[in-house]
Amino acid sequence: MLSPAQLNALADRINASVDLPFVNEAIEKQMIMTVLQQLSSVIGGILSSEQLSALGDANKGLSLDAAAKNSLQNNLMKQLSGKLDLGILNNAMGSGVSKIISETLVNAMQKGNKL
C-alpha cells in the first residue's frame, strides 16, 4: 500500500500529465487522489515488497533494462485497468489513466528515483 505522501506525489505527477477541459487544477488533483485512494491497496497487492520499497527510497531503486521495464509497466497497466472505476468517464480514459499511473510508478522505482 502506498503512503499518503507517496499518493500525493503520484497525484502531482499524474496531474502534470492530465488536463481536463473546464476543470481547475485543484479539482483535477482531488479527482486523481480519489482514484489513487481506490487503487492504493490494489497497487500494494500487485507490486512486490522490493518494488514498493524502491518507490520510497532512491538508493533502493531497481535496475531494470528496457524489456523488464516495459513488461512491468504493461502488467501493472493491465491489472489496474481491470480495477479502475472512473464512473462517467469512458474506457479509453481509464486505460490512459492506468498507463500514466503504471509509467509513473515504474519510473519512480528506478535507481535514483522515488515518489
C-alpha positions as CSV (number, residue, x, y, z in Angstrom):
1,M,0.0,0.0,0.0
2,L,1.2,3.5,-0.8
3,S,1.7,6.0,2.0
4,P,-0.2,9.3,2.0
5,A,3.0,11.2,0.9
6,Q,3.5,8.7,-2.0
7,L,-0.1,9.1,-3.1
8,N,0.2,12.8,-3.0
9,A,3.5,12.7,-5.0
10,L,1.9,10.3,-7.5
11,A,-1.1,12.6,-7.8
12,D,1.1,15.6,-8.5
13,R,3.0,13.8,-11.3
14,I,-0.2,12.5,-12.9
15,N,-1.9,15.9,-12.6
16,A,1.0,17.4,-14.5
17,S,0.2,15.0,-17.4
18,V,-3.6,15.3,-17.4
19,D,-5.6,18.3,-18.5
20,L,-9.4,18.0,-18.2
21,P,-11.1,20.9,-20.1
22,F,-13.0,23.3,-17.9
23,V,-11.7,21.7,-14.6
24,N,-9.3,23.7,-12.5
25,E,-6.1,22.0,-11.2
26,A,-7.3,21.7,-7.6
27,I,-10.4,19.8,-8.7
28,E,-8.3,17.6,-11.1
29,K,-6.0,16.7,-8.3
30,Q,-8.9,15.8,-6.0
31,M,-10.3,13.6,-8.7
32,I,-6.9,11.9,-9.2
33,M,-6.5,11.4,-5.4
34,T,-9.9,9.8,-5.2
35,V,-8.9,7.3,-8.0
36,L,-5.5,6.7,-6.4
37,Q,-7.0,6.1,-2.9
38,Q,-9.3,3.4,-4.5
39,L,-6.3,1.8,-6.2
40,S,-3.7,2.1,-3.3
41,S,-4.4,-1.4,-1.9
42,V,-4.6,-2.9,-5.4
43,I,-1.2,-1.4,-6.2
44,G,0.1,-2.8,-2.9
45,G,-1.2,-6.2,-3.9
46,I,0.3,-6.1,-7.3
47,L,3.8,-4.9,-6.5
48,S,6.4,-6.9,-4.6
49,S,7.7,-5.6,-1.3
50,E,11.0,-4.9,-3.1
51,Q,9.2,-2.8,-5.7
52,L,7.2,-0.9,-3.0
53,S,10.4,-0.3,-1.1
54,A,12.0,1.1,-4.2
55,L,9.2,3.7,-4.5
56,G,10.2,5.3,-1.2
57,D,14.0,5.2,-1.4
58,A,16.1,6.3,-4.4
59,N,19.0,4.2,-3.1
60,K,16.9,1.0,-3.2
61,G,15.8,1.7,-6.7
62,L,15.7,-1.1,-9.2
63,S,18.0,-1.5,-12.2
64,L,15.6,-2.6,-15.0
65,D,16.5,-3.0,-18.6
66,A,14.1,-1.7,-21.2
67,A,12.4,-5.1,-21.7
68,A,11.9,-5.6,-18.0
69,K,10.6,-2.0,-17.5
70,N,8.1,-2.4,-20.4
71,S,6.9,-5.8,-19.1
72,L,6.4,-4.4,-15.6
73,Q,4.6,-1.3,-16.9
74,N,2.3,-3.4,-19.2
75,N,1.5,-5.9,-16.4
76,L,0.7,-3.1,-13.9
77,M,-1.4,-1.2,-16.5
78,K,-3.4,-4.3,-17.4
79,Q,-4.1,-5.1,-13.7
80,L,-5.0,-1.5,-12.9
81,S,-7.3,-1.2,-15.9
82,G,-9.4,-4.0,-14.6
83,K,-9.8,-2.3,-11.2
84,L,-10.2,1.3,-12.2
85,D,-13.7,2.8,-11.8
86,L,-13.8,6.3,-13.3
87,G,-17.6,6.5,-13.2
88,I,-18.9,8.5,-16.1
89,L,-15.5,8.6,-17.9
90,N,-15.2,6.1,-20.7
91,N,-12.9,3.0,-21.0
92,A,-10.4,4.8,-23.2
93,M,-9.8,7.4,-20.5
94,G,-9.5,4.6,-17.9
95,S,-6.7,3.0,-19.9
96,G,-5.0,6.3,-20.4
97,V,-5.1,6.9,-16.6
98,S,-3.8,3.3,-16.0
99,K,-1.0,3.9,-18.4
100,I,0.1,7.2,-16.7
101,I,-0.1,5.5,-13.2
102,S,1.9,2.5,-14.3
103,E,4.6,4.5,-16.1
104,T,4.9,6.9,-13.2
105,L,5.2,4.1,-10.7
106,V,7.8,2.1,-12.7
107,N,9.9,5.2,-13.4
108,A,9.8,6.0,-9.7
109,M,11.1,2.5,-8.9
110,Q,14.3,3.1,-11.0
111,K,17.6,3.5,-9.2
112,G,18.0,7.2,-8.3
113,N,14.2,8.0,-8.4
114,K,11.4,7.8,-5.8
115,L,7.9,9.0,-5.2
